[in-house]
């Protein structure tokens, strides 16, 4: 025998707060809970930051528990000035000696390639952009006649 969850529909057309259905809210209610505009919440839904559930052909509901997951503590601001972004930096581990050696070798190879290219081009890597622009203008003018 299978168990089917049922919910009663209240006079407002919403599922009554029974079982799993009590976790669902409309977009309007979700925006009110988060104290944001409905357009912001819709943008988050379209971006995939918030999951939406379609009920029937047109209605869209959101899980209250998933909305609650959006609320996170803000990082503390550093005491000696700075911005919040600086306080939220992710500190990576130090490079191993092998990684450090590999990085230094790659840097040296890049310097050698740069010197080789400079030598082949007479000391200039690229010609000035205005020369390319002038050349393209002259070609267009010649093509027009």
Order of alpha helices (4+ residues) and beta strands (2+ residues): beta-alpha-alpha-beta-beta-alpha-alpha-alpha-alpha
